[in-house]
């Protein structure tokens, strides 16, 4: 109607990345360009955080080795690194960062130097912390006539789904479970086909969970 060009493709899954063990780095960023150089040094520890905690950032620097005016740039650098993980380039979640020491130069240090250093230090620390890919897991509820219940459960299992409860409502069977979002594309058509259009379903986000190696390999290949 409005003659708007649309880019059409498969829906994209919002994967995330996180770490599975603590790590520590001592990273120095030094660059000379003929005039004023850039220098920053940051020591940081990172560790896995609580589920849905996002990023917990702390600074525990003794003796002012990193001047206070650069701490905001350090935090910005860490946040820069959080937007793109090292596994497949997805945003990172649920980890804590403690910047505990570092060094600066009277002439060559700047906010940009410390922001760049923090971002690079963060990425190095993540590589050492056994990073993993996370996939969104959804709660699913299927309402179906009883004669199709076995087919519906079998199909959910083939999609790496897990049934958590079976119930009955108004003569229909209620199948409750969880399923990875990436396995639900095309499900509406498949469900109509196997139940002659008599079943319905709803999806609701539940949590993120570690993706299996096969999914991880596919996402890494797409990112490369």
N, C-alpha and C positions, 0 to 999 in steps of 0.2 A: 504493500500500500504506500509506504513512504520511500521506497526504492533505496533502502539502506543495505549496503553490503555487509554480510555476516560471515564471520569465520566459524565454520561448523566442524566439530570434531567430537571425539569421545570425551565424556566427562572426566575431569581430573580429580584424583584423590589427594587430599591434603595430608600427605605423609609428614612425619616429623623425625627428628634425630635426637638422641641423648647419649649419655655415657654410662658405663657399667662399673667403673672403678675409679678411685682417686688417682690424680697425677700431679706432678709439680714441675715447673720450668723456671729457668733463669734465662731470660731473653734480652739480648742487646740489639738495638737498632742504631746503626751508625752509617751516615752517608755524607760524603764530601762532594760538592758540586763546583768547586773552584772559589766560591765566596763563602758565605756563612753555611755551615754544615747542619746536619740534623743528628741529634743524639738523644737516646732514651734507653734506660735499662729497667726491666720489670721482673720481679720474682712473684710468681703466683701459684696458688694451689687451687685445683678444682676437684669437685666431688659430686657424685650423683645426689640429686635432691629428691624431695618428696613428690609424689604424683601430683600433677597440676600446680606445682609451685612456681613454674616459670624459671626466672633467674633470680637468685639471691646473691647480691653483690656486696662485698665488705672490703674495707681497707684497714689494715692493722700495721701501719708503718711506723717504725720507731726512729726517732731522731731526725725526722724531716728529710730522709734521703730522697724522697720524691716530694718536691714542694707542693704545698696545699693547692696552689693555683692550677696544678696540672691534674689533680685527681678527677675533676669532671671530664677531662679529655680521656683519661684512662677508662672511665666507665663507658664513655661513648664508644671507645674502641672495642671494648668487650661486647657491647650491644651490636656493633657492626658485625662482629664475627658470629653472633648468635643468629643472624638472618640467613646464614648459608652454611650448613654443616659440611663435614669432610667426607661423609659416606656417599651421598648422592645429591648434595646441594640443597637439601630441605632445611627449614628453620629448626634450630635446636631449642629444646625445652628441658625443664626440670633438672637444673644443676646449680651448684653454688660455686662462687668464685671468691677467693680471698687473696687480695694483693697485699703481700706482707713486707716487701722490701724493694729496693731499686736504686737507681742512681741518676743524676742529672749533670748537665754541664752548664756553666754560667753563661756561655755564649751560644752554644749550638742547640740547647734544649728549647722546645717550644710545645704548644698544645698539639700541633699537628704531629710532631715527632712522637709524643707520648700516645696519641690516639692510634697512630700507625703501629707503634710497638705493641700496644695492648692487643690490637686485633691479631697481629702475627703471633704473639705469645699465646693467645687464646687458642688459635688453630693448632699450634704445636702441642699444647697441653691436651687438647681433645684427641688428637691422633694417638697419644700415649695412653688414653683412658678407655680403650676398647669401645669405641662408638658403635651404636646400633641404629637400625632403622625402625621407626615405630609406625604402625598402621592404625587408622581409626576403626574401632569396634562398635557396632551398633546393636541395640536391642531390637529384636524383630518379633512381631506378633502376627500370626497368620490365623485367620478365621476360615475354616473349610468344612464342607460336609464330611462326615466320618469316612465315607467310602474312598476318599482321596487322601486320607491322613498319612498312610504309609508312603505314598508317592511324594508328598510334600516333605516329610521327614527325610526321606532318602535324598531328595534334591538339596535340602539344606546341608546335609552331611557332605555332599559332593562339593559344596561351596565353602568348605571348612567351617561350617556353622555348627553350633552345639545347642541341642534342645535342653532347656532348663525346667520346663513345666508343661504339663498337659492338663487342660481343663475343658469344661463343657458350658455352653451358654446358648440357651434358646434352641436346643437341638443341633447346634453346630459344635465342632471341636475347636478349641483354642490352643494353638501351638506357640509357646513362648521360648525364645532362645536368644543367642547372640551370634553375629556373623560379621566378618570383615566387610567394610564398605566396598572395597575393591572387587568383591565377589558378587555384588548385588546388581551390577549393570545388566539390563535385559531381564531382570527377574520378573517384572510385571507381565511381560509377554509369555515367559515360560510358565508362570503360575496360572495364567488364564488358559493356556494350552492344556496343562495337565489336569485341570479341574473343570473344564468346559465353561470357563468364565464365572464359576460360582464361588471362588475364594477371593478374599481380600487380605491386604497386609498393611502394616504400618512399621516405620523405622524411626528410631530415636537414638541419638548419640549416647554412648555409654562411657567409653574411655579409650585410651591408646594402649597398645600392647606391642611387644617386640614382633616384628614381621619375620616369617620363616626365611631361610636362606634363599629359596627359589624366588621369592618376591624381591628380596634384597638384590639378587643378581640381576633381575630384570630392570630394576630402577637404576642400578649402577650403570648398566649398559645404555639406558636411555640418556643418562646424564653425561656420558662420555662422548 
